[in-house]
């Protein structure tokens, strides 16, 4: 049940292809052996209203939050964090050197007892079984 949320400032779209960034981060998360593709959900959330640092309208941000079953242990969660950070850096390229942008990647463990999880993806796609 890994969830990856990519929140970004709307002005980022002037500089990169957000759909490509979404795909890159989805693939980065899926590359970790503890993440089942059938349960992975990645979405981009465009923020229209935001203030960053001094409020300059050219400032941008990308905040990636991954919520994962904490039963994986500390090590795998850090590995997923690092895979997402590397994927985000690939997506942004040299943008941080060219433009004011705040970037963050965070992994939040989910306590298994605090969730209900149902999924029929494997029932519908042979490659996910």
MARDO-349217 format. One record per atom (N, C-alpha, C, CB): atom name; x negated, y negated, z. Coordinates in nm, 2 decimals. Atoms other than C-alpha are relative to their C-alpha. Glycine has a CB too. Layout:
% MARDO-349217
[pt "CA" [X Y Z]]
...
% end
This chain:
% MARDO-349217
[pt "N" [-0.08 0.12 0.00]]
[pt "CA" [0.00 0.00 0.00]]
[pt "C" [-0.09 -0.13 0.00]]
[pt "CB" [0.09 0.00 0.12]]
[pt "N" [0.08 0.13 0.00]]
[pt "CA" [-0.28 -0.25 -0.07]]
[pt "C" [0.08 -0.11 -0.07]]
[pt "CB" [-0.13 0.03 -0.07]]
[pt "N" [-0.06 0.12 0.06]]
[pt "CA" [-0.14 -0.60 -0.14]]
[pt "C" [-0.12 -0.10 -0.02]]
[pt "CB" [0.11 -0.05 0.09]]
[pt "N" [0.10 0.11 0.03]]
[pt "CA" [-0.37 -0.86 -0.30]]
[pt "C" [0.08 -0.12 -0.04]]
[pt "CB" [-0.10 0.04 -0.11]]
[pt "N" [-0.06 0.13 0.03]]
[pt "CA" [-0.24 -1.22 -0.30]]
[pt "C" [-0.11 -0.09 -0.04]]
[pt "CB" [0.08 -0.05 0.13]]
[pt "N" [0.09 0.09 0.05]]
[pt "CA" [-0.42 -1.47 -0.51]]
[pt "C" [0.07 -0.14 -0.01]]
[pt "CB" [-0.06 0.04 -0.14]]
[pt "N" [-0.07 0.13 0.00]]
[pt "CA" [-0.30 -1.82 -0.42]]
[pt "C" [-0.10 -0.10 -0.06]]
[pt "CB" [0.04 -0.05 0.14]]
[pt "N" [0.09 0.09 0.07]]
[pt "CA" [-0.44 -2.10 -0.64]]
[pt "C" [0.07 -0.13 -0.02]]
[pt "CB" [-0.05 0.06 -0.13]]
[pt "N" [-0.05 0.13 0.03]]
[pt "CA" [-0.40 -2.47 -0.70]]
[pt "C" [0.03 0.00 -0.15]]
[pt "CB" [-0.10 -0.11 0.03]]
[pt "N" [-0.05 0.00 0.13]]
[pt "CA" [-0.21 -2.54 -1.02]]
[pt "C" [-0.10 -0.06 -0.10]]
[pt "CB" [0.13 -0.08 -0.01]]
[pt "N" [0.10 0.06 0.10]]
[pt "CA" [-0.50 -2.75 -1.17]]
[pt "C" [-0.11 0.10 -0.04]]
[pt "CB" [-0.06 -0.12 0.07]]
[pt "N" [0.10 -0.10 0.04]]
[pt "CA" [-0.71 -2.44 -1.18]]
[pt "C" [0.02 0.05 -0.14]]
[pt "CB" [0.00 0.12 0.10]]
[pt "N" [-0.04 -0.05 0.13]]
[pt "CA" [-0.52 -2.34 -1.49]]
[pt "C" [-0.06 -0.08 -0.12]]
[pt "CB" [0.15 0.00 -0.02]]
[pt "N" [0.07 0.08 0.10]]
[pt "CA" [-0.70 -2.62 -1.68]]
[pt "C" [-0.14 0.05 -0.03]]
[pt "CB" [0.00 -0.15 0.05]]
[pt "N" [0.14 -0.04 0.01]]
[pt "CA" [-1.03 -2.44 -1.63]]
[pt "C" [-0.02 0.15 -0.03]]
[pt "CB" [-0.06 -0.04 0.12]]
[pt "N" [0.02 -0.15 0.02]]
[pt "CA" [-0.97 -2.06 -1.63]]
[pt "C" [0.13 0.06 -0.04]]
[pt "CB" [-0.06 0.07 0.12]]
[pt "N" [-0.12 -0.08 0.04]]
[pt "CA" [-0.72 -1.80 -1.76]]
[pt "C" [0.04 0.08 0.13]]
[pt "CB" [-0.03 0.10 -0.12]]
[pt "N" [-0.04 -0.06 -0.13]]
[pt "CA" [-0.54 -1.71 -1.44]]
[pt "C" [0.05 0.15 -0.02]]
[pt "CB" [0.12 -0.08 0.06]]
[pt "N" [-0.04 -0.14 0.03]]
[pt "CA" [-0.39 -1.39 -1.60]]
[pt "C" [-0.13 0.09 0.00]]
[pt "CB" [0.08 0.01 -0.13]]
[pt "N" [0.13 -0.07 0.01]]
[pt "CA" [-0.75 -1.28 -1.67]]
[pt "C" [-0.06 0.02 0.14]]
[pt "CB" [-0.10 -0.07 -0.09]]
[pt "N" [0.05 -0.01 -0.13]]
[pt "CA" [-0.85 -1.35 -1.31]]
[pt "C" [0.09 0.10 0.08]]
[pt "CB" [0.01 -0.14 0.08]]
[pt "N" [-0.08 -0.10 -0.07]]
[pt "CA" [-0.55 -1.15 -1.18]]
[pt "C" [-0.04 0.14 -0.04]]
[pt "CB" [0.15 -0.03 -0.04]]
[pt "N" [0.04 -0.14 0.05]]
[pt "CA" [-0.65 -0.85 -1.40]]
[pt "C" [-0.14 0.04 0.06]]
[pt "CB" [-0.01 0.00 -0.15]]
[pt "N" [0.13 -0.03 -0.06]]
[pt "CA" [-1.01 -0.88 -1.28]]
[pt "C" [0.00 0.04 0.14]]
[pt "CB" [-0.09 -0.12 -0.02]]
[pt "N" [-0.01 -0.03 -0.14]]
[pt "CA" [-0.92 -0.88 -0.92]]
[pt "C" [0.08 0.13 0.03]]
[pt "CB" [0.07 -0.11 0.08]]
[pt "N" [-0.07 -0.12 -0.01]]
[pt "CA" [-0.67 -0.60 -0.96]]
[pt "C" [-0.09 0.12 -0.03]]
[pt "CB" [0.12 0.01 -0.10]]
[pt "N" [0.10 -0.10 0.04]]
[pt "CA" [-0.94 -0.39 -1.13]]
[pt "C" [-0.11 0.02 0.11]]
[pt "CB" [-0.06 -0.02 -0.13]]
[pt "N" [0.10 0.00 -0.10]]
[pt "CA" [-1.19 -0.48 -0.86]]
[pt "C" [0.05 0.08 0.12]]
[pt "CB" [-0.04 -0.14 0.04]]
[pt "N" [-0.06 -0.07 -0.12]]
[pt "CA" [-0.96 -0.36 -0.58]]
[pt "C" [0.02 0.15 -0.03]]
[pt "CB" [0.14 -0.06 0.04]]
[pt "N" [-0.02 -0.13 0.04]]
[pt "CA" [-0.87 -0.05 -0.77]]
[pt "C" [-0.13 0.09 -0.02]]
[pt "CB" [0.08 0.01 -0.14]]
[pt "N" [0.12 -0.07 0.02]]
[pt "CA" [-1.23 0.04 -0.82]]
[pt "C" [-0.05 0.06 0.14]]
[pt "CB" [-0.11 -0.09 -0.05]]
[pt "N" [0.05 -0.06 -0.13]]
[pt "CA" [-1.27 0.12 -0.44]]
[pt "C" [0.07 0.14 0.01]]
[pt "CB" [0.04 -0.10 0.11]]
[pt "N" [-0.05 -0.13 -0.01]]
[pt "CA" [-1.22 0.49 -0.38]]
[pt "C" [0.11 0.02 0.11]]
[pt "CB" [-0.11 0.10 0.04]]
[pt "N" [-0.10 -0.01 -0.10]]
[pt "CA" [-0.99 0.43 -0.08]]
[pt "C" [0.13 -0.06 -0.04]]
[pt "CB" [-0.04 -0.06 0.13]]
[pt "N" [-0.12 0.07 0.04]]
[pt "CA" [-0.73 0.23 -0.28]]
[pt "C" [0.07 0.08 -0.11]]
[pt "CB" [-0.04 -0.14 -0.05]]
[pt "N" [-0.07 -0.07 0.10]]
[pt "CA" [-0.47 0.43 -0.46]]
[pt "C" [0.06 -0.09 -0.10]]
[pt "CB" [0.11 0.09 0.06]]
[pt "N" [-0.05 0.09 0.10]]
[pt "CA" [-0.38 0.27 -0.79]]
[pt "C" [0.16 -0.01 0.01]]
[pt "CB" [-0.04 0.04 -0.14]]
[pt "N" [-0.15 -0.01 0.00]]
[pt "CA" [-0.01 0.38 -0.75]]
[pt "C" [0.05 -0.10 0.11]]
[pt "CB" [0.04 0.14 0.03]]
[pt "N" [-0.05 0.09 -0.10]]
[pt "CA" [0.02 0.16 -0.44]]
[pt "C" [-0.05 -0.14 0.00]]
[pt "CB" [-0.04 0.06 0.14]]
[pt "N" [0.06 0.13 0.01]]
[pt "CA" [-0.18 -0.14 -0.54]]
[pt "C" [0.09 -0.10 -0.06]]
[pt "CB" [-0.13 0.01 -0.08]]
[pt "N" [-0.08 0.11 0.04]]
[pt "CA" [0.01 -0.46 -0.58]]
[pt "C" [-0.08 -0.13 0.00]]
[pt "CB" [0.13 -0.02 0.08]]
[pt "N" [0.08 0.13 0.01]]
[pt "CA" [-0.17 -0.78 -0.70]]
[pt "C" [0.09 -0.10 -0.06]]
[pt "CB" [-0.13 0.03 -0.08]]
[pt "N" [-0.08 0.11 0.06]]
[pt "CA" [0.00 -1.11 -0.76]]
[pt "C" [-0.07 -0.13 0.02]]
[pt "CB" [0.13 0.00 0.06]]
[pt "N" [0.05 0.14 0.00]]
[pt "CA" [-0.10 -1.47 -0.84]]
[pt "C" [0.11 -0.09 0.04]]
[pt "CB" [-0.07 -0.04 -0.13]]
[pt "N" [-0.10 0.09 -0.05]]
[pt "CA" [0.08 -1.74 -0.66]]
[pt "C" [-0.05 -0.15 -0.02]]
[pt "CB" [0.03 0.02 0.16]]
[pt "N" [0.04 0.14 0.04]]
[pt "CA" [0.06 -2.09 -0.81]]
[pt "C" [0.05 -0.10 0.10]]
[pt "CB" [0.05 -0.03 -0.15]]
[pt "N" [-0.05 0.11 -0.10]]
[pt "CA" [0.07 -2.38 -0.56]]
[pt "C" [0.00 -0.13 -0.08]]
[pt "CB" [-0.10 -0.01 0.12]]
[pt "N" [-0.02 0.13 0.07]]
[pt "CA" [0.21 -2.70 -0.70]]
[pt "C" [-0.04 -0.12 0.09]]
[pt "CB" [0.14 -0.01 -0.05]]
[pt "N" [0.03 0.11 -0.09]]
[pt "CA" [0.17 -2.91 -0.39]]
[pt "C" [-0.10 0.05 0.10]]
[pt "CB" [0.13 -0.04 0.07]]
[pt "N" [0.11 -0.04 -0.09]]
[pt "CA" [-0.15 -2.90 -0.19]]
[pt "C" [-0.09 -0.13 0.02]]
[pt "CB" [-0.08 0.11 -0.06]]
[pt "N" [0.10 0.10 -0.03]]
[pt "CA" [-0.41 -3.12 -0.03]]
[pt "C" [-0.13 0.08 0.03]]
[pt "CB" [0.04 -0.10 0.11]]
[pt "N" [0.12 -0.06 -0.03]]
[pt "CA" [-0.77 -3.02 -0.03]]
[pt "C" [-0.11 -0.10 0.03]]
[pt "CB" [-0.05 0.09 -0.13]]
[pt "N" [0.11 0.09 -0.05]]
[pt "CA" [-1.05 -3.19 0.16]]
[pt "C" [0.04 -0.14 0.00]]
[pt "CB" [-0.13 0.02 -0.09]]
[pt "N" [-0.03 0.14 0.00]]
[pt "CA" [-1.04 -3.56 0.08]]
[pt "C" [0.13 -0.04 -0.08]]
[pt "CB" [-0.11 -0.08 -0.06]]
[pt "N" [-0.13 0.02 0.07]]
[pt "CA" [-0.71 -3.52 -0.12]]
[pt "C" [-0.02 -0.04 -0.15]]
[pt "CB" [0.07 -0.11 0.07]]
[pt "N" [0.03 0.03 0.14]]
[pt "CA" [-0.88 -3.59 -0.46]]
[pt "C" [0.08 0.10 -0.08]]
[pt "CB" [-0.15 0.00 -0.03]]
[pt "N" [-0.09 -0.08 0.09]]
[pt "CA" [-0.64 -3.46 -0.73]]
[pt "C" [-0.08 0.10 -0.09]]
[pt "CB" [0.08 -0.08 -0.09]]
[pt "N" [0.08 -0.09 0.08]]
[pt "CA" [-0.93 -3.29 -0.91]]
[pt "C" [-0.05 0.12 0.09]]
[pt "CB" [-0.12 -0.07 -0.06]]
[pt "N" [0.03 -0.11 -0.08]]
[pt "CA" [-1.00 -3.06 -0.61]]
[pt "C" [0.08 0.12 -0.03]]
[pt "CB" [0.01 -0.04 0.15]]
[pt "N" [-0.07 -0.12 0.03]]
[pt "CA" [-0.90 -2.70 -0.66]]
[pt "C" [-0.03 0.10 0.11]]
[pt "CB" [-0.05 0.06 -0.14]]
[pt "N" [0.02 -0.11 -0.09]]
[pt "CA" [-0.87 -2.38 -0.45]]
[pt "C" [0.05 0.13 -0.06]]
[pt "CB" [0.06 -0.03 0.14]]
[pt "N" [-0.05 -0.14 0.02]]
[pt "CA" [-0.84 -2.01 -0.48]]
[pt "C" [-0.02 0.07 0.14]]
[pt "CB" [-0.08 0.07 -0.11]]
[pt "N" [0.00 -0.07 -0.12]]
[pt "CA" [-0.75 -1.81 -0.17]]
[pt "C" [0.05 0.15 -0.03]]
[pt "CB" [0.08 -0.06 0.11]]
[pt "N" [-0.04 -0.14 0.02]]
[pt "CA" [-0.75 -1.43 -0.20]]
[pt "C" [0.01 0.07 0.14]]
[pt "CB" [-0.11 0.08 -0.09]]
[pt "N" [-0.03 -0.07 -0.12]]
[pt "CA" [-0.59 -1.23 0.08]]
[pt "C" [0.04 0.14 -0.04]]
[pt "CB" [0.11 -0.07 0.09]]
[pt "N" [-0.03 -0.14 0.03]]
[pt "CA" [-0.59 -0.85 0.07]]
[pt "C" [0.05 0.06 0.13]]
[pt "CB" [-0.12 0.08 -0.05]]
[pt "N" [-0.06 -0.07 -0.12]]
[pt "CA" [-0.37 -0.66 0.32]]
[pt "C" [-0.01 0.15 -0.03]]
[pt "CB" [0.15 -0.05 0.02]]
[pt "N" [0.02 -0.14 0.02]]
[pt "CA" [-0.47 -0.30 0.36]]
[pt "C" [0.02 0.08 0.13]]
[pt "CB" [-0.15 0.02 -0.05]]
[pt "N" [-0.02 -0.09 -0.12]]
[pt "CA" [-0.40 -0.01 0.59]]
[pt "C" [-0.14 0.00 0.08]]
[pt "CB" [0.03 0.15 -0.05]]
[pt "N" [0.12 0.01 -0.08]]
[pt "CA" [-0.65 -0.06 0.87]]
[pt "C" [-0.06 0.13 0.04]]
[pt "CB" [0.04 -0.08 0.13]]
[pt "N" [0.06 -0.14 -0.03]]
[pt "CA" [-0.69 0.32 0.92]]
[pt "C" [-0.12 0.03 -0.09]]
[pt "CB" [0.11 0.10 -0.02]]
[pt "N" [0.12 -0.02 0.09]]
[pt "CA" [-0.95 0.30 0.64]]
[pt "C" [-0.13 -0.02 0.08]]
[pt "CB" [0.00 -0.09 -0.12]]
[pt "N" [0.12 0.03 -0.08]]
[pt "CA" [-1.20 0.17 0.90]]
[pt "C" [-0.06 -0.13 -0.05]]
[pt "CB" [-0.10 0.11 -0.01]]
[pt "N" [0.06 0.13 0.03]]
[pt "CA" [-1.41 -0.14 0.91]]
[pt "C" [-0.08 -0.01 -0.13]]
[pt "CB" [-0.08 -0.04 0.12]]
[pt "N" [0.10 0.00 0.11]]
[pt "CA" [-1.67 -0.04 0.65]]
[pt "C" [0.08 -0.01 -0.13]]
[pt "CB" [-0.07 0.13 0.00]]
[pt "N" [-0.07 0.01 0.13]]
[pt "CA" [-1.42 0.02 0.36]]
[pt "C" [0.07 -0.13 -0.02]]
[pt "CB" [0.10 0.11 -0.01]]
[pt "N" [-0.06 0.13 0.02]]
[pt "CA" [-1.24 -0.30 0.43]]
[pt "C" [-0.10 -0.11 -0.04]]
[pt "CB" [0.07 -0.04 0.14]]
[pt "N" [0.10 0.09 0.04]]
[pt "CA" [-1.56 -0.49 0.41]]
[pt "C" [-0.04 0.02 -0.15]]
[pt "CB" [-0.13 0.01 0.09]]
[pt "N" [0.03 -0.03 0.14]]
[pt "CA" [-1.64 -0.31 0.08]]
[pt "C" [0.10 -0.06 -0.09]]
[pt "CB" [-0.01 0.15 -0.02]]
[pt "N" [-0.11 0.06 0.08]]
[pt "CA" [-1.30 -0.41 -0.06]]
[pt "C" [-0.02 -0.15 -0.01]]
[pt "CB" [0.14 0.04 0.05]]
[pt "N" [0.02 0.15 0.00]]
[pt "CA" [-1.36 -0.77 0.05]]
[pt "C" [-0.11 -0.04 -0.10]]
[pt "CB" [-0.04 -0.05 0.14]]
[pt "N" [0.12 0.03 0.09]]
[pt "CA" [-1.70 -0.77 -0.13]]
[pt "C" [0.04 0.02 -0.15]]
[pt "CB" [-0.12 0.08 0.04]]
[pt "N" [-0.04 -0.02 0.14]]
[pt "CA" [-1.55 -0.62 -0.45]]
[pt "C" [0.09 -0.11 -0.05]]
[pt "CB" [0.07 0.13 -0.01]]
[pt "N" [-0.09 0.11 0.04]]
[pt "CA" [-1.28 -0.89 -0.45]]
[pt "C" [-0.08 -0.13 -0.02]]
[pt "CB" [0.11 -0.02 0.10]]
[pt "N" [0.08 0.13 0.01]]
[pt "CA" [-1.54 -1.17 -0.39]]
[pt "C" [-0.08 0.00 -0.13]]
[pt "CB" [-0.09 -0.01 0.12]]
[pt "N" [0.08 -0.01 0.12]]
[pt "CA" [-1.76 -1.04 -0.67]]
[pt "C" [0.09 -0.02 -0.13]]
[pt "CB" [-0.07 0.14 -0.01]]
[pt "N" [-0.10 0.02 0.12]]
[pt "CA" [-1.45 -1.02 -0.91]]
[pt "C" [0.04 -0.14 -0.01]]
[pt "CB" [0.12 0.09 0.02]]
[pt "N" [-0.04 0.14 0.00]]
[pt "CA" [-1.35 -1.37 -0.81]]
[pt "C" [-0.11 -0.09 -0.06]]
[pt "CB" [0.04 -0.05 0.13]]
[pt "N" [0.11 0.07 0.05]]
[pt "CA" [-1.70 -1.50 -0.88]]
[pt "C" [-0.02 0.02 -0.15]]
[pt "CB" [-0.13 0.04 0.07]]
[pt "N" [0.01 -0.02 0.14]]
[pt "CA" [-1.70 -1.34 -1.22]]
[pt "C" [0.11 -0.08 -0.07]]
[pt "CB" [0.02 0.15 -0.03]]
[pt "N" [-0.11 0.08 0.06]]
[pt "CA" [-1.36 -1.50 -1.30]]
[pt "C" [-0.03 -0.15 0.00]]
[pt "CB" [0.13 0.03 0.08]]
[pt "N" [0.02 0.14 -0.01]]
[pt "CA" [-1.47 -1.84 -1.19]]
[pt "C" [-0.13 -0.04 -0.08]]
[pt "CB" [-0.02 -0.05 0.14]]
[pt "N" [0.12 0.04 0.08]]
[pt "CA" [-1.81 -1.83 -1.37]]
[pt "C" [-0.07 -0.11 0.07]]
[pt "CB" [0.04 -0.03 -0.14]]
[pt "N" [0.07 0.12 -0.05]]
[pt "CA" [-1.99 -2.16 -1.33]]
[pt "C" [0.09 -0.11 0.05]]
[pt "CB" [-0.09 -0.05 -0.11]]
[pt "N" [-0.09 0.10 -0.04]]
[pt "CA" [-1.68 -2.35 -1.23]]
[pt "C" [-0.03 -0.07 0.13]]
[pt "CB" [0.14 0.06 0.01]]
[pt "N" [0.03 0.07 -0.13]]
[pt "CA" [-1.80 -2.41 -0.87]]
[pt "C" [-0.11 -0.10 -0.02]]
[pt "CB" [-0.04 0.11 0.10]]
[pt "N" [0.11 0.10 0.03]]
[pt "CA" [-2.11 -2.59 -1.01]]
[pt "C" [0.05 -0.12 -0.07]]
[pt "CB" [-0.12 0.07 -0.07]]
[pt "N" [-0.05 0.10 0.08]]
[pt "CA" [-1.90 -2.79 -1.24]]
[pt "C" [0.12 -0.09 0.06]]
[pt "CB" [0.05 0.06 -0.13]]
[pt "N" [-0.12 0.06 -0.05]]
[pt "CA" [-1.59 -2.88 -1.04]]
[pt "C" [0.01 0.02 0.15]]
[pt "CB" [0.13 0.06 -0.07]]
[pt "N" [-0.02 -0.03 -0.14]]
[pt "CA" [-1.49 -2.92 -0.67]]
[pt "C" [0.11 0.10 0.02]]
[pt "CB" [0.04 -0.14 0.07]]
[pt "N" [-0.09 -0.11 -0.02]]
[pt "CA" [-1.33 -2.59 -0.57]]
[pt "C" [-0.03 0.07 0.13]]
[pt "CB" [-0.01 0.10 -0.12]]
[pt "N" [0.01 -0.07 -0.12]]
[pt "CA" [-1.27 -2.42 -0.24]]
[pt "C" [0.04 0.14 -0.02]]
[pt "CB" [0.08 -0.06 0.12]]
[pt "N" [-0.03 -0.14 0.03]]
[pt "CA" [-1.28 -2.04 -0.25]]
[pt "C" [-0.01 0.08 0.13]]
[pt "CB" [-0.11 0.06 -0.11]]
[pt "N" [0.00 -0.09 -0.11]]
[pt "CA" [-1.20 -1.78 0.01]]
[pt "C" [0.05 0.13 -0.03]]
[pt "CB" [0.08 -0.06 0.12]]
[pt "N" [-0.04 -0.13 0.01]]
[pt "CA" [-1.16 -1.41 0.03]]
[pt "C" [0.01 0.06 0.14]]
[pt "CB" [-0.10 0.09 -0.09]]
[pt "N" [-0.02 -0.05 -0.13]]
[pt "CA" [-1.01 -1.24 0.33]]
[pt "C" [0.07 0.14 -0.01]]
[pt "CB" [0.09 -0.10 0.09]]
[pt "N" [-0.07 -0.13 -0.01]]
[pt "CA" [-0.91 -0.88 0.42]]
[pt "C" [0.07 0.01 0.13]]
[pt "CB" [-0.10 0.12 -0.02]]
[pt "N" [-0.07 -0.01 -0.12]]
[pt "CA" [-0.64 -0.83 0.67]]
[pt "C" [0.05 0.15 0.02]]
[pt "CB" [0.13 -0.09 0.00]]
[pt "N" [-0.04 -0.14 -0.02]]
[pt "CA" [-0.59 -0.48 0.82]]
[pt "C" [0.15 0.01 0.04]]
[pt "CB" [-0.09 0.07 0.10]]
[pt "N" [-0.14 -0.02 -0.04]]
[pt "CA" [-0.23 -0.36 0.85]]
[pt "C" [0.00 0.12 0.10]]
[pt "CB" [0.09 0.03 -0.12]]
[pt "N" [-0.01 -0.11 -0.09]]
[pt "CA" [-0.15 -0.14 1.15]]
[pt "C" [0.11 0.09 -0.05]]
[pt "CB" [0.04 -0.05 0.15]]
[pt "N" [-0.09 -0.09 0.06]]
[pt "CA" [0.02 0.17 1.01]]
[pt "C" [0.13 0.01 0.06]]
[pt "CB" [-0.07 0.14 -0.01]]
[pt "N" [-0.13 -0.01 -0.07]]
[pt "CA" [0.29 0.19 1.28]]
[pt "C" [0.09 -0.12 -0.03]]
[pt "CB" [-0.03 0.02 0.15]]
[pt "N" [-0.08 0.12 0.02]]
[pt "CA" [0.41 -0.16 1.18]]
[pt "C" [0.05 -0.02 -0.14]]
[pt "CB" [-0.09 -0.12 0.04]]
[pt "N" [-0.05 0.01 0.13]]
[pt "CA" [0.51 -0.08 0.83]]
[pt "C" [0.08 0.12 -0.05]]
[pt "CB" [-0.12 -0.02 -0.10]]
[pt "N" [-0.07 -0.10 0.07]]
[pt "CA" [0.74 0.12 0.62]]
[pt "C" [-0.04 0.00 -0.15]]
[pt "CB" [0.16 -0.01 0.01]]
[pt "N" [0.06 0.00 0.14]]
[pt "CA" [0.61 0.23 0.28]]
[pt "C" [0.07 0.11 -0.08]]
[pt "CB" [-0.15 0.03 0.01]]
[pt "N" [-0.06 -0.10 0.10]]
[pt "CA" [0.80 0.39 -0.01]]
[pt "C" [-0.05 -0.04 -0.14]]
[pt "CB" [0.15 0.00 0.01]]
[pt "N" [0.05 0.03 0.14]]
[pt "CA" [0.68 0.42 -0.37]]
[pt "C" [0.03 0.11 -0.09]]
[pt "CB" [-0.16 -0.03 0.01]]
[pt "N" [-0.03 -0.10 0.10]]
[pt "CA" [0.80 0.60 -0.67]]
[pt "C" [-0.08 -0.01 -0.13]]
[pt "CB" [0.15 0.00 -0.04]]
[pt "N" [0.09 0.02 0.12]]
[pt "CA" [0.52 0.50 -0.91]]
[pt "C" [-0.05 0.14 -0.05]]
[pt "CB" [-0.12 -0.09 0.04]]
[pt "N" [0.06 -0.13 0.05]]
[pt "CA" [0.37 0.85 -0.92]]
[pt "C" [0.11 0.09 -0.06]]
[pt "CB" [-0.06 0.08 0.13]]
[pt "N" [-0.11 -0.07 0.06]]
[pt "CA" [0.71 0.99 -1.01]]
[pt "C" [0.02 -0.04 -0.15]]
[pt "CB" [0.13 -0.01 0.08]]
[pt "N" [-0.03 0.06 0.14]]
[pt "CA" [0.72 0.78 -1.33]]
[pt "C" [-0.12 0.00 -0.09]]
[pt "CB" [0.06 -0.13 0.02]]
[pt "N" [0.12 0.02 0.09]]
[pt "CA" [0.36 0.77 -1.45]]
[pt "C" [-0.10 0.12 0.03]]
[pt "CB" [-0.07 -0.13 0.03]]
[pt "N" [0.08 -0.12 -0.01]]
[pt "CA" [0.16 1.09 -1.51]]
[pt "C" [-0.15 -0.04 0.05]]
[pt "CB" [-0.01 0.07 -0.13]]
[pt "N" [0.14 0.03 -0.03]]
[pt "CA" [-0.18 0.91 -1.48]]
[pt "C" [-0.02 -0.05 0.15]]
[pt "CB" [-0.05 -0.12 -0.09]]
[pt "N" [0.01 0.04 -0.14]]
[pt "CA" [-0.10 0.80 -1.12]]
[pt "C" [0.02 0.12 0.09]]
[pt "CB" [0.10 -0.10 0.03]]
[pt "N" [-0.02 -0.12 -0.09]]
[pt "CA" [-0.04 1.16 -0.99]]
[pt "C" [-0.13 0.05 0.05]]
[pt "CB" [0.08 0.10 -0.08]]
% end
